[in-house]
Amino acid sequence: MNFVSTRVITADVPRLVDFYEQVTGLTATRFTPEFAEIGTGAARLAIAGAGTVPDGIRDGETILEFLVDDVDAHRDLPGVLMPPTTMPWGNRSMLLRDPAGHLINLFTPVTEAARARFR
């Protein structure tokens, strides 16, 4: 398991992506209109729209994201909000809350393009 990114949920993906591109001086990769990433070397900053998460997750919440070998092997963990689901950008993801209420995403790249990003 590796910690690889923090994802920020927003109602306005383009505006937040533009802001973080200005802050970091880096160019985001826009995978879909609802999902972009900025690679900062050691980790990624992911920016996603509310349509990428279950209802009840608020604008401005952040998600700690961990790369795992097989996300489906973790489906019985407590606090699951979204069971393993294949996302449009090629990751199979599962969303849960830790006991303190923080959002956690466990994911496994399942497409060749997604796997290439984590080599």
Number of C-alpha atoms within 10 A of each C-alpha: 10 10 15 16 21 19 22 20 25 22 15 14 20 17 10 17 24 12 12 17 13 11 9 12 10 12 15 21 13 17 12 11 10 20 24 22 20 21 17 13 6 8 12 18 19 24 24 26 19 21 13 13 15 11 9 8 16 13 14 12 13 19 19 17 23 18 19 18 12 17 21 17 10 15 16 9 10 11 14 18 18 14 16 22 14 16 14 13 17 17 21 22 24 24 22 20 16 12 9 6 9 12 20 21 25 25 26 22 23 16 14 9 12 15 13 9 9 10 5
